[in-house]
Amino acid sequence: MKQFLSVHDVQDIDALIQRALSYKANPWKDQHLGKNKRVGLLFLNPSLRTRLSTQIAARHLGMEVIVFNVDKEGWALEFEEGAIMSGHTSEHVKDAAPILGKYFDILCIRTFPTLVNKEEDYSELYIKQFVKYAGVPVVSLESATLHPLQSLTDLITMHECWPNSKARPKVVLTWAPHVKPLPQCVANSFAQWVNAWGKAEFVITHPEDYELDESFTRGAYITYDQNEALRDADFVYVKNWSTYRDYGKIYSNDPEWMLTEKKLSITRNARVMHCLPVRRNVELSDEILDGPHSIVTQQAANRVWAAQAVLSEMLQHL
């Protein structure tokens, strides 16, 4: 694995899940892999779970970890080729990234979309420029369109909670209201990974006008009827995202889309997932988050093992 930007960088999803679960059972078993190796975690936007879980994972593997908040502590980076840098940017990525590649054995990058220019965001320019110029393996800690470590974590968690290996669980991704426009990253990525995994009956439900990019959702059944989607569900993944076609907008903030215990009554005692952070009683009710259906804490804890599985794959081939 030379980079980890999407599910397309993974040859065997099930093997990666099993590797993660083996680390959950014995976190320190491969601490020799990262001896005398250094990983850089570069953040162009804030993080809590991604930052801490990746640090812990790297240290389990014996790596030295350095975290750098590019958005607060570094120079403003320019990413466009051929740019005339007479504005607010101070350093071009083609100058910065090769130096970082000399400092680190693996680079982990977290970027974020503008939600203003769809073509620019979906080009994934920022993370692709690091891949192009750094000269070392790059791990996405979330990009403008995808969050692959979160999605690997989601599959690990569903695998743990679904003992019936012969049956296909019904997995529902449902839109939820929010107070501000959010990216499509988590929803895109979850759809991409579940479709590639191929072991679930996959349904996406959202209000009209909240369609996602078909390149990520192709293979899922999509409905505007949340009750239809939830009926007989085994897992319900709750997430808000802004509009894709008329990019980055909020058309609807209907509180009726918030998941409640009453809505869960038509599922098969579905487990409820969310990537966090969550707006309580906006996206998800207290009764769900604090109740027996919620597996969000287990899901978040599994972020460590997802990151450790990916980093160990890269270390084995350095």
C-alpha positions as CSV (number, residue, x, y, z in Angstrom):
1,M,0.0,0.0,0.0
2,K,1.8,3.1,-1.3
3,Q,-1.0,5.5,-0.3
4,F,-4.3,5.4,1.4
5,L,-6.7,7.9,-0.1
6,S,-9.8,5.8,-0.9
7,V,-11.0,2.2,-0.9
8,H,-9.3,1.8,-4.3
9,D,-6.0,1.7,-2.5
10,V,-7.0,-1.5,-0.6
11,Q,-6.5,-4.9,-2.3
12,D,-8.5,-6.9,0.3
13,I,-11.0,-5.2,2.5
14,D,-11.7,-8.2,4.7
15,A,-8.0,-8.8,5.3
16,L,-7.5,-5.2,6.4
17,I,-10.5,-5.6,8.8
18,Q,-9.0,-8.7,10.3
19,R,-5.6,-7.0,10.6
20,A,-7.3,-4.2,12.5
21,L,-9.1,-6.6,14.8
22,S,-5.8,-8.5,15.5
23,Y,-4.3,-5.2,16.7
24,K,-7.4,-4.6,18.9
25,A,-6.6,-8.0,20.5
26,N,-2.8,-7.3,20.8
27,P,-1.9,-3.6,20.2
28,W,1.8,-3.9,20.7
29,K,2.6,-7.0,18.8
30,D,4.2,-5.2,15.8
31,Q,5.9,-2.3,17.7
32,H,9.2,-3.3,15.9
33,L,7.7,-2.3,12.5
34,G,8.0,1.4,13.2
35,K,11.4,1.4,15.0
36,N,13.5,4.4,13.7
37,K,10.5,5.5,11.5
38,R,8.8,8.9,11.8
39,V,5.2,9.8,10.8
40,G,4.1,13.4,10.2
41,L,0.4,14.3,10.9
42,L,-0.4,17.5,9.1
43,F,-3.7,19.2,9.8
44,L,-5.2,21.9,7.6
45,N,-8.4,21.8,9.7
46,P,-9.4,20.7,13.2
47,S,-9.6,17.1,14.5
48,L,-10.1,15.2,17.7
49,R,-10.6,11.4,17.0
50,T,-8.6,11.3,13.8
51,R,-5.7,13.1,15.4
52,L,-5.5,11.1,18.6
53,S,-6.3,7.7,17.2
54,T,-3.7,8.0,14.6
55,Q,-1.1,9.1,17.1
56,I,-1.9,6.2,19.4
57,A,-1.8,3.7,16.4
58,A,1.6,5.0,15.3
59,R,3.0,4.7,18.7
60,H,1.7,1.1,19.1
61,L,3.8,0.4,16.0
62,G,6.9,2.0,17.6
63,M,6.9,5.1,15.4
64,E,7.9,8.6,16.4
65,V,4.9,10.9,15.8
66,I,5.0,14.7,15.1
67,V,1.8,16.7,14.7
68,F,1.8,20.0,12.8
69,N,-1.2,22.3,12.5
70,V,-0.6,23.8,9.1
71,D,-3.6,26.1,9.3
72,K,-2.4,27.7,12.6
73,E,1.3,27.2,12.9
74,G,2.7,27.1,9.3
75,W,2.9,29.3,6.2
76,A,-0.2,29.6,4.0
77,L,0.3,27.1,1.3
78,E,-0.3,27.5,-2.4
79,F,-1.4,24.5,-4.4
80,E,-2.1,25.7,-7.9
81,E,0.5,25.0,-10.5
82,G,2.0,28.0,-12.1
83,A,0.5,30.4,-9.5
84,I,1.7,34.0,-9.3
85,M,2.2,34.1,-5.6
86,S,1.4,37.8,-5.0
87,G,-1.5,37.1,-2.7
88,H,-1.8,35.7,0.8
89,T,0.0,32.4,0.2
90,S,3.7,32.3,1.3
91,E,5.0,28.9,0.2
92,H,4.1,26.5,-2.6
93,V,3.4,22.9,-1.8
94,K,5.9,21.8,-4.4
95,D,8.6,23.4,-2.2
96,A,7.2,22.3,1.1
97,A,6.1,18.7,0.4
98,P,9.5,17.4,-0.8
99,I,11.1,18.7,2.4
100,L,8.4,17.0,4.5
101,G,9.2,13.9,2.6
102,K,12.8,14.1,3.8
103,Y,11.7,14.6,7.4
104,F,9.1,11.8,7.5
105,D,8.7,8.2,6.4
106,I,4.9,8.5,6.1
107,L,2.8,11.7,5.8
108,C,-0.8,11.8,7.0
109,I,-2.8,14.8,5.7
110,R,-6.1,16.2,6.7
111,T,-7.7,18.7,4.4
112,F,-11.2,20.1,4.0
113,P,-13.5,21.3,1.2
114,T,-14.4,24.9,0.7
115,L,-18.0,24.0,-0.1
116,V,-17.9,26.9,-2.6
117,N,-16.3,25.5,-5.7
118,K,-17.4,21.9,-6.4
119,E,-14.9,21.4,-9.3
120,E,-12.0,22.5,-7.1
121,D,-13.1,20.4,-4.1
122,Y,-13.8,17.3,-6.1
123,S,-10.4,17.5,-8.0
124,E,-8.8,16.7,-4.6
125,L,-6.0,19.1,-5.5
126,Y,-4.6,19.6,-2.0
127,I,-4.0,16.0,-1.1
128,K,-3.0,15.0,-4.7
129,Q,-0.3,17.7,-4.6
130,F,1.2,16.2,-1.5
131,V,1.1,12.7,-3.1
132,K,2.8,14.2,-6.2
133,Y,5.6,16.0,-4.5
134,A,6.3,14.4,-1.1
135,G,7.9,11.2,-2.4
136,V,6.7,9.1,0.6
137,P,3.5,7.2,1.3
138,V,0.5,9.5,2.1
139,V,-2.5,8.6,4.3
140,S,-5.7,10.7,4.1
141,L,-6.9,11.8,7.5
142,E,-9.9,13.2,5.5
143,S,-9.9,15.0,2.2
144,A,-12.3,17.3,0.4
145,T,-14.5,14.4,-0.7
146,L,-13.6,11.3,1.3
147,H,-12.7,10.0,4.8
148,P,-11.3,6.5,4.2
149,L,-10.0,5.9,7.8
150,Q,-13.5,6.6,9.1
151,S,-15.1,4.2,6.6
152,L,-12.6,1.4,7.4
153,T,-13.5,1.9,11.0
154,D,-17.2,1.7,10.2
155,L,-16.8,-1.7,8.4
156,I,-14.7,-3.0,11.3
157,T,-17.5,-2.0,13.7
158,M,-20.2,-3.6,11.7
159,H,-18.2,-6.7,11.3
160,E,-17.8,-6.9,15.1
161,C,-21.6,-6.4,15.7
162,W,-22.8,-8.8,13.0
163,P,-22.2,-12.4,14.2
164,N,-24.2,-13.9,11.3
165,S,-21.6,-14.2,8.6
166,K,-24.0,-16.1,6.3
167,A,-26.6,-13.3,6.1
168,R,-26.3,-9.9,4.6
169,P,-27.2,-7.1,7.0
170,K,-29.4,-4.2,5.9
171,V,-27.3,-1.1,6.2
172,V,-29.0,2.3,6.0
173,L,-27.2,5.7,5.5
174,T,-29.7,8.4,6.5
175,W,-29.4,12.1,6.1
176,A,-29.9,14.2,9.3
177,P,-30.6,17.9,9.9
178,H,-27.8,20.2,10.9
179,V,-27.4,23.9,11.7
180,K,-24.8,24.5,9.0
181,P,-23.7,23.1,5.6
182,L,-21.4,20.1,6.0
183,P,-19.2,18.3,3.5
184,Q,-20.2,15.1,1.7
185,C,-16.9,13.4,2.7
186,V,-18.2,10.9,5.3
187,A,-21.3,10.0,3.3
188,N,-19.4,9.6,0.0
189,S,-16.7,7.5,1.7
190,F,-19.2,5.3,3.6
191,A,-21.1,4.6,0.4
192,Q,-17.9,3.9,-1.5
193,W,-16.6,1.4,1.1
194,V,-20.0,-0.4,1.7
195,N,-20.5,-0.8,-2.1
196,A,-16.9,-2.1,-2.5
197,W,-17.3,-4.4,0.5
198,G,-20.3,-6.0,-1.2
199,K,-21.6,-7.8,2.0
200,A,-24.6,-5.7,2.8
201,E,-28.0,-4.7,1.5
202,F,-27.3,-1.0,1.2
203,V,-29.9,1.8,1.3
204,I,-29.4,5.6,1.3
205,T,-32.2,7.9,2.3
206,H,-32.3,11.7,2.2
207,P,-34.7,14.5,1.3
208,E,-35.0,15.5,-2.3
209,D,-32.1,17.6,-3.6
210,Y,-29.5,15.9,-1.3
211,E,-28.3,13.4,-3.9
212,L,-24.7,12.5,-3.6
213,D,-22.2,12.0,-6.5
214,E,-23.3,8.8,-8.3
215,S,-19.7,7.6,-8.6
216,F,-19.8,6.9,-4.8
217,T,-23.4,5.7,-4.4
218,R,-23.7,3.5,-7.5
219,G,-24.9,0.1,-6.2
220,A,-27.0,1.4,-3.4
221,Y,-30.8,1.7,-3.3
222,I,-31.8,5.4,-2.8
223,T,-35.1,6.6,-1.5
224,Y,-36.6,9.9,-0.2
225,D,-38.8,7.9,2.2
226,Q,-36.9,7.5,5.5
227,N,-39.4,5.0,6.9
228,E,-39.1,2.8,3.8
229,A,-35.4,2.8,4.3
230,L,-35.4,2.1,8.0
231,R,-37.8,-0.9,7.8
232,D,-36.0,-4.0,8.9
233,A,-32.6,-2.3,9.0
234,D,-29.8,-3.8,11.0
235,F,-27.5,-0.8,11.0
236,V,-28.4,2.9,10.7
237,Y,-25.6,5.3,9.9
238,V,-26.7,8.9,10.7
239,K,-24.9,11.8,8.9
240,N,-25.7,15.2,7.6
241,W,-24.3,16.5,4.3
242,S,-25.0,19.6,2.2
243,T,-26.3,19.7,-1.4
244,Y,-24.0,18.3,-4.1
245,R,-25.7,19.6,-7.3
246,D,-26.2,23.2,-6.2
247,Y,-23.1,22.8,-4.2
248,G,-22.7,23.3,-0.5
249,K,-26.2,24.5,0.4
250,I,-28.9,23.8,3.0
251,Y,-32.3,23.3,1.3
252,S,-34.0,21.5,4.1
253,N,-33.4,21.4,7.8
254,D,-36.5,19.4,8.6
255,P,-36.4,18.1,12.2
256,E,-38.6,15.2,11.2
257,W,-35.4,13.6,9.7
258,M,-33.8,13.3,13.2
259,L,-33.6,9.7,14.2
260,T,-35.7,8.7,17.3
261,E,-36.6,5.6,19.2
262,K,-40.0,5.6,17.6
263,K,-38.4,5.5,14.1
264,L,-36.1,2.7,15.2
265,S,-39.1,0.6,16.2
266,I,-39.5,-0.4,12.6
267,T,-35.9,-1.7,12.3
268,R,-34.6,-5.0,13.5
269,N,-33.2,-3.5,16.7
270,A,-30.7,-1.7,14.5
271,R,-27.4,-0.5,15.8
272,V,-27.0,3.2,15.3
273,M,-23.7,4.7,14.1
274,H,-22.4,8.3,13.7
275,C,-18.8,9.4,13.0
276,L,-18.9,12.2,15.6
277,P,-18.9,15.0,16.6
278,V,-22.7,15.0,16.7
279,R,-25.2,17.8,17.4
280,R,-27.4,16.3,20.1
281,N,-31.1,16.6,19.6
282,V,-30.5,18.0,16.1
283,E,-28.9,15.1,14.2
284,L,-29.6,12.5,16.8
285,S,-31.7,12.5,20.0
286,D,-30.4,12.0,23.5
287,E,-32.5,8.9,23.8
288,I,-30.7,7.2,20.9
289,L,-27.2,8.4,21.7
290,D,-27.5,7.4,25.4
291,G,-29.5,4.2,24.7
292,P,-28.8,0.6,24.0
293,H,-28.9,1.0,20.2
294,S,-26.0,3.4,20.0
295,I,-22.5,1.9,19.1
296,V,-20.9,5.3,18.4
297,T,-18.4,5.0,21.3
298,Q,-17.3,1.5,20.1
299,Q,-17.1,2.9,16.6
300,A,-15.0,5.9,17.6
301,A,-12.7,3.6,19.7
302,N,-12.1,1.5,16.6
303,R,-10.5,4.4,14.9
304,V,-7.2,3.4,16.6
305,W,-7.2,-0.1,15.0
306,A,-8.2,1.1,11.5
307,A,-5.2,3.6,11.6
308,Q,-2.9,0.9,12.9
309,A,-3.8,-1.6,10.2
310,V,-3.2,1.0,7.5
311,L,0.1,2.3,8.9
312,S,1.4,-1.3,9.4
313,E,0.6,-2.2,5.8
314,M,2.8,0.8,4.7
315,L,5.6,0.1,7.1
316,Q,5.9,-3.5,5.9
317,H,6.8,-2.2,2.4
318,L,9.0,0.7,3.3
